[in-house]
Amino acid sequence: MLAVTILGNNSALPAFDRHPTAQVITLDEYLFLVDCGEGTQMQLAKYKIRRSKIQHIFISHLHGDHYFGLIGLVTSMGLLGREQELNIYAPAELAEIINFQLKVADTVLPYQLKFYPLGEDGIIVNNDKFKVSSFKVSHRIPCWGFRFEQVRAPRRVNPEKARQFEVPAAFFDRLKWGHNYTNKAGDLIENDWVTDPAPSPKSYVYSADTCYNESLIEKAKGATLLYHETTYLKDLEDRAAKRFHCTTHQAATIAARAGVERLIIGHFSSKYEKLEQFEEEAKEVFANTQLAIEGVTYRL
């Protein structure tokens, strides 16, 4: 399963009960946090997302609305007794910031914090179930987007067939990944007897903060789901360009030209209280568009 849960969908200033940027990506048994604006750990608690299950954090850039919540989350994990390592992928300067914050607070974390500086475009995490790539986008300071991809999707367990062959439910997760089952009598139950073929692997692209830049088309090409910022409505295209942000029509144009299946839009300016017009305008260009709403999980 690949899914995206929105924790924060606003731009720099919290407003109208909307929070700065943060998302949780669920990829099978893995949880990834993407950006960590102020209040992120409160949003994690509100939506009952276990901090202890987050093993990888991706920070797109060092504007405060994308990382000011990170030091609070990192230290809270320590206070809660975390022992497993935590991996952070972010602009190089963030390591110095975190180390300084821990130093002046005389804080020693009970777990290992591994830091991976972002640089050239390319794969930054890769294993037999998923891979994550980073790519540069066009913002006022160095900024990166991320592409999350299933290397292979899990097979679908057929519960009725599994019961016929007396495969216990506790073994279902292993069936998803192609394992055969041997029963107590020593008989081998072939995986394809009790599962159905896996669907096509899914992919999610997080474009981060960016002005309109057609180089993103190739980075998002064919994605199952694209998240693209739409800080402004279409009538403020000039303002968006000056501030290195995008409008509804610009985000939808990228989605259409990249051939993605679905688009969700967020990073709304605090000048807007109502958001319905964002979706209406984006749909003028790309019909399969939805607002990124806090607390909503978008399943792929």
N, C-alpha and C positions, 0 to 999 in steps of 0.2 A: 504494500500500500504506500502511496505517496500522497501527502496532504499538506496543506499550508494553513496555519492558524494565525490570524492577525491579532497582534497585541496592541499595536499602535499604528494609526493611519494618518496622523497629522504631520504638518511640517514643523518649523522651529518652535513655535509657541503652543503649549497645550491650550486648548480652547473648546468650548461646547462639549465638554466631557470626552474630548478626543485627545489622544496621547501621542508623544513623539514615536518615531519609527521603531518597530520591533516585530519580528515574526518568528514562529516556530515551524520548522519543517519536520514532518514525520515521514521517515522512509523505513518501512518495515519496523524493526525493533529499535531503530536509531532516532534520536531527537537532535536537531541542529537549531541553534539560535542565530538568527540573522539580524544584525544591528541590535542595539541595546540602549534605546533612549531612556531619559529620566522616567522612573516609575515602572520599569519593565518587571522587576521582581514582584511588585504589587499586582501587576496584570497576570503574571504566572500563577500567583496564589488565587486570584479571582476566578481564573478559568481552569483551576485544578490541574495545572501542568507541573509535573514533578521536576524540580530543579536537578535532583540527583541523577536523572536520566540524560541530561544534556552533557554530551561529551565533546562537542565541537561548537565553537562560537566564531561567527564570521562578521567582521566589522568593515563596512564599506569605505568609510572615510572619517576624518576627525573633526567634523562639525558636531557640536555638542548634542544635538537632537538625535544623533546616531550612536553615541557611546557614553553619555554622562551617567547612565544607569549601570555601567559595567563594574566599576569598583565596588559598588554596593552589593551587587550580585556575587562577585568573586569572594568578598569577605563573608557574606552570609553563608555561602556554601561551606566555608571553613568553620564557621560557628556551629553549623549543623552537623559537623563531623564527617564531611566528605573525605574519602580516602583515594578514590580513583582519580587518575590524571585528567586534566582539562586542557584541551587544545584550542588555542586562539589564533586565528588567521586575520591579519590586520595590517595597516600601514606601519612601517618600521618604528616610527616615533612613539607608537602606543606602548611599546614595551618599557621605554624609559618613564613614561607617565605613570604606568601601573607600579613599577618598581619604586618610584619616588613616593607615591601615595602609601604604599605598604611600609616603606622605610620611616616616614615621618609619623606614622601611626604605631610604629613598633609592632607590626603585625607579621607573624610567621604563619603561612598557610600550612595546614596539615596534609596537603596533597600537592602533587607536582603540577605546576603551571607551565605548559609548553607553548612557546610563542613562535609563530611562523610568519615572517614579514612578507607582505605582498609585493610583487615586482612585475615581471613581464607576464603577458598573457600565457595561460597554460593550466595544466592539471595540477591541483594542489593537494587533493586527497584521492586515493585510488585503492580499492580492494575488490574482492570477488563479487560484491553485491551492489556497490555504488561508486561513482566518481564525482568529484566536484572540480569545476574549472573556474578560474577567475579571469576577468578581462577588464581593461581600462575603459572608463566612460569619460564624458566631457563635462567636468564640473569646475567650480572656481578653485578648488584645491585638488590634489590627487585623490582619485575615487575609483573604486572597482565595483563591478557587478559580478554575479556568481551564477553558474549553471549547475544544477543538481540533476544527475541522471542515474537511473537504475541500469546497472550493467546487465542484469537479467532479472526479469520479473519472477516472483514465486509462482509455482504451479498452484492450481486450485484443487483443494482436497474435496473429494466427493464423499460426504459423510455417510450416505447410504451404502455405498460400495465398501467404505472403510469398515463399517459395522459388520457387513457380510463376511469380511475376512478377519474380523475380530482384532482390528488394529486399534489400540487404545488412543483416546483423545490426546493424551500426553505426548504422543508421537507425531501428532499432526504437523507441528512446526517443522520437523525434520522432513516430513513428506513434501512440504512446500518447496524444499530445496533439493528434491530429487533422490532422497535416500530411500532404499528398500527397507522392508521390515521383516524380521525373522521372529516367528511366533514361538511359544513355549515348546512346541513339538519339534522345532527346528526347521519348519517349512518356511521357504522364502516367499514373501509377498512382494511381487514386482511393483515398483512405484506407479507405473502407468496403468496398473489394474485399479487403483483407488484414487487417482488424480486425473484432472483434465489439464490440457496444455496451458502454459502461461500466456497471458495477454502480452501484447507488445510492450517493451520497456517504456516507462514514462519519464518525462523530463520537465523541470521547472526552472525558469530563468528569472532572476531577480536583477533588475537593471539598475537599481540604486538611483542616486540623484544625478541628473544629467540634463543638459540642453539637448535640443533635437540634433541627432547625429546618426546619419544613415549607416555608419559602420556597425551599429548595433543590430542591423538587420541580419547580418551573417551570424552574429553571436546568438541570436534568438531563433534562428532558422529551424522550423519544424517542431518547436517546443510544444508540449502538451498544454502548458500554462505559462503565460508571461505576466510578471508584475512590472508595471511601468508607472513612474511617477507622473501625476498630472496636478501640478501645484496650482495652475490657473485654468480658467475657462478660455475658450478660443479667442475671445475679444482682447485678451491681454498678451498676445503673442510677443509683442515688443518688450514688455516688462519681463516676461519669462526668459527671453534671450539675454537681457541685461543681467539677470540674476542666475543664469545658467540652469534654468529649469524648463519644464515643458508644459504644453497645454493638452487639452483633451484630444483635439484633432491630431496633434503631433504624435501622441502615444498610440492612438488608434491606427495611424498611418504606418508606424513601425510594425505593429501587430499584423496588419494586413499584408504588408510587403514581405514579412518574415514567414508568412504562412503558418502562424501558430494556431492552435485549436481554440484557445480561450485567452481572454485578457482580463486581468483585474487591475484597477487603477487606485492610486492612493497618494499620500504625501500632500494632503490638501492644505492650501493656505488658510491661515486663521482668519482671513478677511471674509470667509464664507461660512455662514451658519448652516445653511441647507446644502445638501450634496446631490439632490436628484438631477440637477442640470448637468453635472459632470457625466453621469451615465448616459443621459439623453444625447449629449453632444458627441461623446465617443462612439455611440451606436450609429450615428450618422455615417461614420466611416468604417467601423468594424462592429458588426451586429452582436457578436458573442462576447460582450463586455459586461463586467459586473463591478460594482464598487467594492473596494476592500473595506469590510466592516469589522470593527473590533469585536472579538469573541466568536467570529464565524470561522469555521473550518472549511476550506475548499478542497474537496477530494478529487483526485485525478483518476 
